[in-house]
């Protein structure tokens, strides 16, 4: 195969050069160089979410390095119209190895994605802060597409490289295009699912916990095919993945650390009381609550208990870990802040009604919703309430924060968003149920009872 950059593909002039000597009429000719043989090909590297060109990307073809232009293009000369192995990478983007087929088209596009602008797990971060650290989308929004998904969406979609993956209560996992909402595949994995999947990009798997039957499954991201299952008790805990280990809890009060490569437990901790809380991972510690009101900190490497604290009564929702604190929602006792180092109670906000909502942390403040239809903003250090706002109906799902907008969904079918500092209303959407929002760097997903709505910011005229 002949392969060269386009800048080297020009040939020298084939005109004869004639030199006249003062003493002779000898003529000297320069032999013309043969024009290069092959086909002019192009690879255009684009951002997978926005479709904008990525300049300065590294493109390796058959081991030879190239760099994209301002328009995201590299030009190649290939000896044959064939399929080639191409490696593409760029600063802040993930690296991709793809097969590019030049048999039918000599101009091809390769998308790459920014991992920081994806949403790979419930809670937005491993510490379950429920606040996405990099997405900058703000209202007002317009609806781009909507898709009905047949059954209750209790937990939000995760998003990875242009695809949203969402579980519904009837045990179906559905993959949808973030561009147009088209269903790429849909499979019934189990009978009942009440959690979000987690993305394992290295092995191209979704990790899915299920309630009926109780187990965890590895599902191929491209097809939905189940690759492996591990039986547990009923599991409503959304998994978190770190360093090839997945952590989740079950109804029997066990917290698992499963090795995804070896496909066996690294350790299992048993607290003996039902766990629905999704574990929060911060550094080398794993935090979660249980139905007895206890909050645990475990060593992630061994499963050893480091401390046990108290949220007062039953912990149904997921704890958030930030600012050296563990924010634990109790159904009957309100929101508690515990020391992340020792488990000591630092403060507690009683609310007098059910508190199922998982809290969110953002810029020194913690946010949570209640069955009274109120959303609270409190100082994370002192527990002092800074503002409270109402929404039409009970708040059961997690509070979500994106680009400084605090979102809550209500069981009566509404999503509202407020400015994180002032509490001023920024957005109202007439569909909602549990956890309101996920998405990527280009579009957010608003979650209704059984439907997804993709929105993007309105263009200013």
C-alpha positions as CSV (number, residue, x, y, z in Angstrom):
1,X,0.0,0.0,0.0
2,X,1.2,3.5,-0.9
3,X,0.3,6.1,1.8
4,X,1.4,9.7,2.0
5,X,0.2,13.1,3.2
6,X,-1.5,15.1,0.5
7,X,1.1,17.9,0.9
8,X,3.7,15.5,-0.6
9,X,1.7,14.3,-3.6
10,X,2.7,17.0,-6.1
11,X,5.2,16.0,-8.9
12,X,8.1,17.9,-10.2
13,X,7.8,19.6,-13.7
14,X,8.3,17.2,-16.6
15,X,9.6,19.9,-19.0
16,X,13.0,19.3,-20.3
17,X,15.8,21.7,-19.1
18,X,18.1,22.7,-21.9
19,X,21.6,24.1,-21.1
20,X,23.7,25.8,-23.8
21,X,27.5,25.7,-23.4
22,X,29.8,28.4,-24.9
23,X,32.0,25.7,-26.4
24,X,29.5,22.9,-27.3
25,X,25.9,22.4,-28.5
26,X,25.4,19.3,-26.1
27,X,21.9,19.2,-24.7
28,X,21.2,17.9,-21.2
29,X,17.7,16.6,-20.2
30,X,16.3,15.9,-16.7
31,X,14.2,12.7,-16.5
32,X,10.6,13.4,-15.3
33,X,9.6,11.8,-12.0
34,X,6.5,9.5,-12.2
35,X,3.3,10.9,-10.7
36,X,2.3,9.1,-7.5
37,X,-0.2,6.2,-7.9
38,X,-3.3,5.9,-5.7
39,X,-6.4,7.7,-4.5
40,X,-6.8,10.9,-2.6
41,X,-8.7,10.2,0.6
42,X,-9.9,12.4,3.5
43,X,-10.8,11.7,7.1
44,X,-12.8,14.4,8.9
45,X,-12.7,14.3,12.7
46,X,-15.8,15.7,14.3
47,X,-17.2,16.1,17.8
48,X,-19.6,13.2,18.3
49,X,-22.2,15.3,20.1
50,X,-22.1,18.7,18.3
51,X,-20.8,17.5,14.9
52,X,-18.3,20.4,14.9
53,X,-14.8,19.7,13.4
54,X,-12.0,18.9,15.8
55,X,-8.8,20.7,14.8
56,X,-5.4,19.4,15.9
57,X,-6.6,15.9,16.4
58,X,-4.1,13.1,16.1
59,X,-4.9,10.6,13.3
60,X,-2.8,7.5,12.8
61,X,-3.3,5.5,9.7
62,X,-1.3,2.3,9.1
63,X,1.1,3.5,11.9
64,X,1.7,6.9,10.3
65,X,0.8,10.0,12.3
66,X,-1.2,12.9,10.9
67,X,-2.8,16.1,12.4
68,X,-6.2,17.5,11.4
69,X,-6.5,21.0,9.9
70,X,-8.6,23.9,11.1
71,X,-11.5,22.2,9.4
72,X,-10.8,18.9,11.2
73,X,-9.5,17.2,8.0
74,X,-6.5,15.1,7.2
75,X,-5.7,14.2,3.5
76,X,-4.2,10.9,2.6
77,X,-3.1,9.0,-0.5
78,X,-4.1,5.4,-0.4
79,X,-2.9,2.7,-2.8
80,X,-6.2,0.9,-2.9
81,X,-9.8,1.5,-2.1
82,X,-9.9,-0.6,1.1
83,X,-10.7,-0.7,4.8
84,X,-8.0,0.8,7.1
85,X,-7.4,0.8,10.8
86,X,-7.4,4.3,12.1
87,X,-6.6,5.6,15.6
88,X,-8.0,9.1,16.5
89,X,-7.4,11.1,19.6
90,X,-7.4,14.8,20.7
91,X,-6.9,16.7,24.0
92,X,-9.9,16.4,26.3
93,X,-11.4,13.7,24.0
94,X,-11.4,10.0,24.3
95,X,-9.2,7.9,22.0
96,X,-10.9,5.7,19.3
97,X,-9.7,2.9,17.2
98,X,-12.0,2.4,14.1
99,X,-12.1,0.6,10.8
100,X,-12.6,3.2,8.0
101,X,-14.0,1.8,4.8
102,X,-12.8,3.7,1.7
103,X,-14.2,1.2,-0.8
104,X,-17.3,3.2,-1.6
105,X,-16.4,6.7,-0.3
106,X,-13.0,8.3,-0.2
107,X,-14.2,11.1,2.2
108,X,-15.1,9.7,5.6
109,X,-16.0,11.2,9.0
110,X,-14.9,9.8,12.4
111,X,-16.7,11.1,15.5
112,X,-14.9,11.4,18.9
113,X,-16.4,12.4,22.2
114,X,-15.5,14.3,25.3
115,X,-15.9,12.0,28.3
116,X,-16.4,15.0,30.6
117,X,-19.6,15.9,28.8
118,X,-21.2,12.4,29.1
119,X,-23.5,11.2,31.9
120,X,-22.3,7.6,32.6
121,X,-24.1,6.9,35.9
122,X,-26.9,7.8,38.3
123,X,-26.0,10.9,40.4
124,X,-23.8,12.5,37.7
125,X,-20.6,11.8,39.6
126,X,-19.3,8.7,41.6
127,X,-19.8,10.8,44.8
128,X,-23.5,11.1,43.8
129,X,-23.5,14.8,44.1
130,X,-26.4,15.0,41.5
131,X,-24.6,18.0,40.0
132,X,-23.0,17.6,36.6
133,X,-19.6,19.4,36.7
134,X,-19.1,20.2,33.0
135,X,-22.4,20.5,31.0
136,X,-23.2,24.2,30.5
137,X,-26.7,24.0,29.0
138,X,-29.3,26.4,30.5
139,X,-32.9,27.3,29.8
140,X,-34.9,28.5,28.0
141,X,-35.1,25.2,26.1
142,X,-37.0,23.9,23.1
143,X,-38.1,20.3,22.6
144,X,-36.1,18.5,19.9
145,X,-37.7,15.1,20.1
146,X,-39.7,12.9,22.4
147,X,-40.0,9.1,22.8
148,X,-42.5,7.0,24.7
149,X,-41.0,4.0,26.6
150,X,-44.1,1.9,27.5
151,X,-43.6,1.9,31.3
152,X,-42.7,3.9,34.4
153,X,-39.3,5.6,34.3
154,X,-38.3,5.7,38.0
155,X,-34.6,6.3,37.4
156,X,-32.9,8.5,34.7
157,X,-31.2,7.6,31.5
158,X,-27.4,7.5,31.3
159,X,-25.7,8.9,28.2
160,X,-22.5,7.8,26.5
161,X,-21.2,8.7,23.1
162,X,-24.4,9.9,21.5
163,X,-26.6,7.2,22.9
164,X,-29.0,7.3,25.9
165,X,-29.6,4.1,27.8
166,X,-32.7,3.9,30.1
167,X,-34.4,1.2,32.2
168,X,-38.1,1.0,32.7
169,X,-40.0,-0.6,35.5
170,X,-41.1,-3.6,33.3
171,X,-37.5,-4.7,33.0
172,X,-36.7,-3.2,29.5
173,X,-33.5,-1.5,28.7
174,X,-33.7,0.8,25.7
175,X,-30.9,2.5,23.7
176,X,-31.9,5.7,21.9
177,X,-30.0,8.1,19.6
178,X,-29.4,11.5,21.3
179,X,-29.6,13.1,17.9
180,X,-33.1,12.1,16.9
181,X,-34.6,9.9,19.6
182,X,-34.6,6.8,17.3
183,X,-34.7,3.5,19.2
184,X,-31.5,1.7,18.4
185,X,-32.4,-1.4,20.4
186,X,-34.8,-2.5,23.1
187,X,-34.6,-5.7,25.2
188,X,-36.4,-7.0,28.2
189,X,-33.5,-7.9,30.5
190,X,-35.5,-8.8,33.6
191,X,-39.1,-8.6,35.0
192,X,-38.7,-5.5,37.1
193,X,-35.9,-2.8,37.2
194,X,-35.9,0.1,39.6
195,X,-32.5,1.7,39.0
196,X,-30.3,3.3,36.4
197,X,-27.6,1.4,34.5
198,X,-23.9,2.3,34.7
199,X,-21.6,2.6,31.7
200,X,-18.4,0.5,31.6
201,X,-16.8,2.1,28.5
202,X,-13.6,0.1,28.6
203,X,-15.5,-3.2,28.1
204,X,-18.4,-1.6,26.2
205,X,-20.9,-2.9,28.7
206,X,-23.9,-1.6,30.6
207,X,-24.1,-2.8,34.2
208,X,-27.7,-3.3,35.2
209,X,-29.2,-4.2,38.6
210,X,-32.7,-5.7,38.8
211,X,-35.4,-6.0,41.4
212,X,-37.2,-9.1,40.0
213,X,-35.3,-11.4,39.8
214,X,-32.6,-10.0,42.0
215,X,-29.3,-9.9,40.1
216,X,-26.8,-7.8,38.2
217,X,-26.3,-8.2,34.4
218,X,-23.6,-7.1,32.0
219,X,-25.3,-6.0,28.8
220,X,-23.5,-5.2,25.5
221,X,-23.9,-1.5,24.7
222,X,-24.2,-1.9,20.9
223,X,-26.8,-4.8,20.9
224,X,-28.4,-5.1,24.3
225,X,-27.3,-8.8,24.5
226,X,-26.8,-10.1,28.0
227,X,-23.2,-11.3,28.4
228,X,-23.2,-12.4,32.1
229,X,-25.4,-12.4,35.2
230,X,-24.8,-12.7,38.9
231,X,-27.6,-13.6,41.3
232,X,-28.3,-11.4,44.4
233,X,-31.4,-10.4,46.4
234,X,-33.7,-7.8,44.9
235,X,-31.5,-4.9,43.9
236,X,-32.7,-1.3,43.5
237,X,-29.3,0.3,44.0
238,X,-27.8,1.9,40.9
239,X,-24.3,0.7,40.4
240,X,-21.1,2.8,40.5
241,X,-17.9,1.6,38.7
242,X,-14.3,2.4,39.5
243,X,-11.1,0.6,38.4
244,X,-13.0,-2.3,36.9
245,X,-15.0,-2.9,40.1
246,X,-18.8,-2.4,40.4
247,X,-20.4,-1.5,43.7
248,X,-24.1,-1.9,44.5
249,X,-26.4,-3.0,47.4
250,X,-29.5,-5.3,47.7
251,X,-32.6,-6.0,49.8
252,X,-30.8,-8.5,52.0
253,X,-28.5,-5.7,53.3
254,X,-25.4,-6.7,51.3
255,X,-23.1,-4.3,49.6
256,X,-21.1,-6.0,46.7
257,X,-17.8,-5.3,45.1
258,X,-17.7,-7.3,41.8
259,X,-14.7,-7.6,39.6
260,X,-15.9,-7.0,36.1
261,X,-12.9,-8.6,34.4
262,X,-12.8,-11.7,36.6
263,X,-16.6,-11.8,37.0
264,X,-16.5,-12.7,40.6
265,X,-16.9,-10.8,44.0
266,X,-13.9,-9.1,45.4
267,X,-15.7,-8.7,48.7
268,X,-19.3,-8.7,50.1
269,X,-20.3,-6.6,53.2
270,X,-23.4,-7.6,55.1
271,X,-25.2,-5.1,57.3
272,X,-28.3,-7.3,57.6
273,X,-30.9,-4.5,56.8
274,X,-32.4,-3.6,53.4
275,X,-30.4,-1.3,51.1
276,X,-32.0,0.8,48.4
277,X,-29.5,3.6,48.6
278,X,-27.0,3.7,45.7
279,X,-23.4,3.7,47.0
280,X,-21.4,6.9,46.7
281,X,-17.7,6.6,46.0
282,X,-15.3,9.3,47.2
283,X,-11.6,8.5,47.2
284,X,-11.0,5.1,48.8
285,X,-14.3,5.2,50.7
286,X,-17.8,3.9,49.8
287,X,-20.8,5.5,51.6
288,X,-24.4,4.3,51.8
289,X,-27.5,4.2,54.1
290,X,-29.9,1.4,55.0
291,X,-33.5,0.9,56.2
292,X,-32.4,1.0,59.9
293,X,-31.2,4.6,59.5
294,X,-27.6,3.7,59.6
295,X,-25.0,5.3,57.3
296,X,-21.8,3.3,56.5
297,X,-18.3,4.1,55.3
298,X,-16.4,1.1,53.9
299,X,-12.9,0.7,52.6
300,X,-13.3,0.2,48.8
301,X,-10.4,-2.2,48.6
302,X,-11.4,-4.6,51.4
303,X,-15.0,-3.9,52.3
304,X,-13.9,-3.2,55.9
305,X,-16.2,-1.0,57.9
306,X,-14.6,2.3,58.8
307,X,-17.5,3.8,60.7
308,X,-21.2,3.7,61.2
309,X,-23.3,6.8,61.7
310,X,-27.0,7.6,62.0
311,X,-29.4,9.5,59.8
312,X,-32.2,9.0,62.4
313,X,-34.5,6.6,60.6
314,X,-34.9,4.7,57.3
315,X,-32.6,5.8,54.5
316,X,-34.3,5.2,51.1
317,X,-32.6,7.7,48.9
318,X,-28.9,8.0,48.0
319,X,-26.3,9.9,50.0
320,X,-24.2,12.7,48.5
321,X,-20.6,13.2,49.5
322,X,-18.9,16.5,49.3
323,X,-17.1,19.1,51.4
324,X,-16.0,16.4,53.9
325,X,-19.6,15.7,54.6
326,X,-22.1,12.9,53.9
327,X,-25.6,14.2,53.2
328,X,-28.1,11.5,54.1
329,X,-31.8,11.7,53.4
330,X,-34.1,9.9,55.9
331,X,-37.7,9.2,55.1
332,X,-38.9,10.2,58.6
333,X,-36.1,12.2,60.1
334,X,-35.1,14.8,57.4
335,X,-31.7,15.5,56.0
336,X,-28.6,14.9,58.1
337,X,-25.0,15.9,57.5
338,X,-22.4,13.5,58.9
339,X,-18.6,13.9,59.0
340,X,-17.1,11.9,56.0
341,X,-14.1,11.1,58.2
342,X,-15.8,9.9,61.4
343,X,-19.5,9.6,60.8
344,X,-20.3,12.1,63.6
345,X,-23.6,14.0,63.2
346,X,-22.9,17.6,62.3
347,X,-26.5,18.9,61.7
348,X,-30.0,17.7,60.9
349,X,-32.9,19.4,59.2
350,X,-36.3,17.9,60.2
351,X,-39.0,18.5,57.6
352,X,-42.1,16.8,59.1
353,X,-43.0,14.9,56.0
354,X,-41.6,12.1,53.9
355,X,-38.2,12.7,52.5
356,X,-37.4,10.2,49.7
357,X,-35.5,12.6,47.5
358,X,-31.7,12.2,47.1
359,X,-29.9,15.4,47.9
360,X,-27.7,17.4,45.5
361,X,-24.6,19.4,46.4
362,X,-23.3,22.5,44.5
363,X,-21.0,25.3,45.5
364,X,-21.3,24.9,49.3
365,X,-25.0,24.3,49.3
366,X,-27.2,21.2,49.6
367,X,-30.6,20.8,47.9
368,X,-33.4,18.3,48.6
369,X,-37.2,17.9,48.0
370,X,-40.0,16.6,50.2
371,X,-43.5,15.2,49.9
372,X,-44.9,18.6,50.9
373,X,-43.9,19.8,47.4
374,X,-41.1,21.9,48.7
375,X,-37.5,22.1,47.5
376,X,-34.9,23.4,50.1
377,X,-31.6,25.0,49.7
378,X,-29.4,24.9,52.8
379,X,-25.8,25.9,53.7
380,X,-23.8,22.7,53.6
381,X,-21.6,23.7,56.5
382,X,-24.2,24.8,59.0
383,X,-27.5,23.4,57.8
384,X,-29.1,26.9,57.8
385,X,-32.0,27.0,55.3
386,X,-31.2,29.7,52.6
387,X,-34.4,29.4,50.5
388,X,-37.3,27.1,49.9
389,X,-39.5,26.9,46.8
390,X,-42.7,25.1,45.9
391,X,-43.5,22.7,43.0
392,X,-46.9,21.3,42.0
393,X,-46.9,17.9,43.8
394,X,-44.7,15.6,45.9
395,X,-41.0,15.4,45.2
396,X,-39.7,11.8,45.4
397,X,-36.8,11.7,43.0
398,X,-33.3,13.2,43.2
399,X,-32.7,16.9,42.8
400,X,-30.4,17.5,39.8
401,X,-28.2,20.5,39.1
402,X,-26.9,21.4,35.7
403,X,-25.0,24.7,34.9
404,X,-26.3,26.3,38.1
405,X,-30.0,25.4,37.6
406,X,-31.6,23.3,40.3
407,X,-34.1,20.8,38.8
408,X,-36.9,18.9,40.6
409,X,-39.6,16.6,39.3
410,X,-43.0,15.9,41.0
411,X,-45.2,12.9,41.2
412,X,-48.0,15.0,39.9
413,X,-46.2,15.6,36.6
414,X,-44.0,18.8,36.6
415,X,-40.4,19.7,36.3
416,X,-39.1,23.0,37.7
417,X,-35.8,24.7,37.7
418,X,-34.4,27.4,39.9
419,X,-31.3,29.5,40.1
420,X,-28.9,27.8,42.5
421,X,-28.2,30.9,44.6
422,X,-31.3,33.1,44.4
423,X,-34.1,30.5,44.0
424,X,-35.5,32.4,41.1
425,X,-37.6,30.2,38.7
426,X,-35.7,29.5,35.5
427,X,-37.7,26.7,33.9
428,X,-41.1,25.0,34.1
429,X,-41.9,21.8,32.1
430,X,-45.3,20.1,32.0
431,X,-44.0,16.6,32.3
432,X,-42.2,14.9,35.2
433,X,-42.3,12.1,37.8
434,X,-39.1,11.1,39.5
435,X,-35.6,12.1,38.7
436,X,-36.0,15.0,36.3
437,X,-32.8,15.4,34.2
438,X,-29.8,13.8,32.6
439,X,-28.1,14.4,29.2
440,X,-24.9,15.4,27.5
441,X,-23.0,18.5,26.4
442,X,-25.5,19.3,23.6
443,X,-28.9,18.2,24.9
444,X,-30.6,17.5,28.2
445,X,-33.2,14.8,28.7
446,X,-36.4,15.7,30.7
447,X,-38.0,12.6,32.2
448,X,-41.7,12.2,32.3
449,X,-43.7,9.3,33.7
450,X,-43.0,7.0,30.7
451,X,-41.4,9.3,28.2
452,X,-38.2,11.1,27.4
453,X,-38.0,14.6,26.0
454,X,-34.7,15.9,24.5
455,X,-34.3,19.6,24.9
456,X,-31.6,22.1,23.8
457,X,-31.2,25.8,24.4
458,X,-33.3,28.1,22.2
459,X,-31.3,30.2,19.8
460,X,-31.4,33.9,20.4
461,X,-32.6,36.0,17.6
